[in-house]
Amino acid sequence: MTSLLRRTLLPAVLVLLMAGMWGSRDFQQIAAGVAIFLFGMFMLEDGFTLFAGGLLEKWLARATRSLPRSLLFGMLTTSLMQSSSLVSVISISFLSAGLISLRGGVGIIFGANIGSTTGAWLVAGFGLKVDISAFALPMLAFAIVLVFPKVKAIRGLGYVLAGLGFLLLGIHHMKEGFDSFKDQFDLSQFAIAGLLGLVVYTLIGMLATVVMQSSHTTMVLTITALAAGQVTYDNALALAIGANIGTTVTAVVGAATANYQGRRLALAHVIFNGITAAVALALVVPLRELVTLVSDLVGIAPDDYTLQLAVFHSIFNVLGVALLIPAMRPFIVFLERTIPAREPGVSEPRYLSESVAMFPATMQAAVFKEVEHLVTNATELIAHGLNLRRSALYAADDAKEYVASARETFDLDFDTEYEQRIKFLHSAILEFVSHGEAGDLPYATVQRLTQLREAAEHMVRAVKEVKHMRGNTSFYTISDRGAVTTLYNALRADLGRILVELHRLAQNETGPWDVTWLEQDLVRLRRERKSTRGMVAELVRQGEISPLACTSYLNDATYAYRAMKEMLEAGRLLYSEPEDTMAEVERLLEMDEQVEVDRDEDSTAAGATAAKSGNAPPAAGRWTRWLRWPARS
């Protein structure tokens, strides 16, 4: 659709504009009024985004807990922002990121269509009755003062005022242009009566909305033309119906980069507006009579066709919602069957797309879910690298007993699995986050994205550490080789316990997460690692393990320690709130100090440590206590 607009429709519109402006100054004023009105809408949208400061996204996530809430949210936000297209795009983005349900998104779309009718009421009931340019100019004067401060809320308020001012100014110029234009050229002579007129003007309304990407602008243009007598009332009704159809194009374009959920919502928008328009076209005569009846009841004059058009616009949109609400359940089922969920490959990003990058909240949520996807892939590869099955590990009542009994060596090409499950997905996350960090995002969002990127990096490093210990681990656990097998099983059990805890955190989808045990485990691992060499040296002296096995174990214990530390750090970053600046600096300094300690310890040869150790013999049973499954605090 975008390519078609660029190649054919837009050049034709530009040629038409140039021809019209060359032939009439009044046409210039009408075109300028449309341009000013559209510019005001853009400023209004940007202003609400800045002014709300993310509140709109938070309200949207809460508003979809029930269908009535979804409808009300769609109505209110569209009435405030005067843009059902923007509300539709936001809903598609949130649905693609998994923040709202399909049912909630459809409810918002329904409500947005009702909310879009308020614009017609404001223009017909207020914009054409008073000199609105008198209100526009003070708004613009105050707005220019408010857009200079750096505080986003104040700047957003300035954009909102400027948007409203330009909207009113655009309506004023369209009205003045049509009033002057009718003295030179009577467009009403092109009126078409009957069924043909209904079809032709519906297509014109649809085309105008596609070009301007705003049904609200089409409605304002129609109302001002109707007030100037440049279009007939019947043709204006058809234009309103066409505008409703054309507004779906924005949702379709917005869903082009969305996942299957976003495309489902775009399809729901098209179907809803299509059904609404079809019903309005089929029942246009009785609906017109109903408009006359309602107008008489509320005191609208018989010749006030602009307000009657607003009544018609409201009636047929409410009628469409009334028809589809009772069929909501089968409607959702139809959408899910028409656009089935496509399960991406293990290496493909599931949540990252251009549509979720439009808003900070959806970007943050999508990256969080994608990092969880990476963690899922990584934990499976880690478990298989240790010859453990995740499902059995997660379900085991006694995980140590399961680990001790798991002696099957998996047929695993670790490098290939790493390339397929980890590397490509990790690179996609890094690329997406890098673009996000370079964009104009709130500081808190950038901080959280950085935190999530680091979590992914820690998990990838954990996988690489497990790769180094896989060979010896398989060799010493495939059969019972005494103490060395017990030691390796203890390493596997410790790694397995962290896999289980990460799985438990992932099961709690909404938080809050208790991650205090992660910090405690880091401290415990550092403490126990220091006692490892002395304990193993005593086993060598007692003849429990050979010096060669001792060397292998000490090296692999270092790999296991690093893997556990990386997994714990990934879990802490993924499931904890962003730290304040000072706390983060202090933690990084502490980590740097610990890294230096680790390097000093790792520089000592494992074999030399075992041979030269002069430590006093450990208390009886000390090494078996080290093998215990530590209790979670």
Salt bridges, closest charged atoms under 4 A:
ASP131 OD1 - HIS172 ND1 3.94
ASP179 OD2 - LYS175 NZ 3.56
ASP234 OD1 - ARG288 NH1 2.10
ASP304 OD2 - LYS129 NZ 3.77
GLU343 OE2 - ARG350 NH2 3.21
GLU348 OE1 - ARG342 NH2 3.42
GLU370 OE2 - HIS373 ND1 2.79
GLU380 OE1 - ARG390 NH2 3.68
GLU380 OE1 - ARG421 NH1 2.92
GLU408 OE1 - ARG389 NH2 3.52
ASP415 OD1 - LYS467 NZ 2.76
GLU417 OE1 - ARG421 NE 2.77
GLU419 OE2 - LYS423 NZ 3.68
GLU437 OE2 - ARG453 NE 3.49
GLU457 OE2 - ARG453 NH1 3.17
ASP494 OD1 - ARG524 NH2 3.80
GLU501 OE2 - ARG504 NH1 3.13
GLU501 OE1 - ARG632 NH1 2.99
GLU519 OE2 - ARG572 NE 3.55
ASP521 OD2 - ARG497 NH2 1.92
ASP521 OD1 - ARG524 NE 3.51
GLU528 OE1 - ARG524 NH1 2.86
GLU538 OE1 - ARG541 NH2 2.65
GLU566 OE1 - HIS458 ND1 2.51
GLU566 OE2 - ARG461 NE 3.30
GLU569 OE2 - ARG572 NH2 2.56
GLU569 OE2 - ARG587 NH1 2.70
GLU579 OE2 - ARG572 NH1 3.15
GLU579 OE2 - ARG587 NE 3.14
GLU590 OE2 - ARG526 NH1 3.81
GLU596 OE2 - ARG599 NH1 3.20
ASP598 OD1 - ARG529 NH1 3.50
ASP598 OD2 - LYS565 NZ 3.05
GLU601 OE1 - ARG529 NH1 2.93
ASP602 OD1 - ARG529 NH2 2.26
ASP602 OD2 - ARG562 NH2 2.74
